[in-house]
Amino acid sequence: MQINKNLKLGFTLVEIMIVVAIIGLLAAIA
């Protein structure tokens, strides 16, 4: 259970970082 939760949390952090990176690129282009 704990391992699964940590894995899910890790994926969530990665997704947030990717979204932030995309927003940053769009802001830079615009």
VOTORGU-324545 format. One record per residue (C-alpha): z, y, x; residue number from 0. Coordinates in pm, 1 decimal. Layout:
          z          y          x     i
          Z          Y          X   NUM
...
***
This chain:
          z          y          x     i
        0.0        0.0        0.0     0
      103.1      248.7      268.8     1
     -198.0      166.5      488.4     2
     -429.4      213.1      189.4     3
     -265.8      547.0      106.2     4
     -297.7      669.9      466.0     5
     -663.3      562.9      474.9     6
     -733.2      747.6      148.8     7
     -553.1     1056.9      278.6     8
     -761.1     1044.1      597.5     9
    -1085.4     1028.1      400.4    10
     -968.1     1319.7      186.1    11
     -899.8     1532.4      496.3    12
    -1243.2     1445.1      637.7    13
    -1411.5     1537.3      308.9    14
    -1228.3     1872.4      300.6    15
    -1336.6     1946.4      659.7    16
    -1699.8     1862.0      574.6    17
    -1694.2     2086.1      266.0    18
    -1543.7     2372.5      468.1    19
    -1812.5     2326.2      736.1    20
    -2091.2     2335.3      474.0    21
    -1945.9     2649.6      313.3    22
    -1922.1     2810.6      658.2    23
    -2288.0     2730.5      733.3    24
    -2401.3     2865.5      394.6    25
    -2197.6     3183.0      451.1    26
    -2349.8     3223.5      798.9    27
    -2704.8     3176.8      664.1    28
    -2643.5     3411.8      371.0    29
***
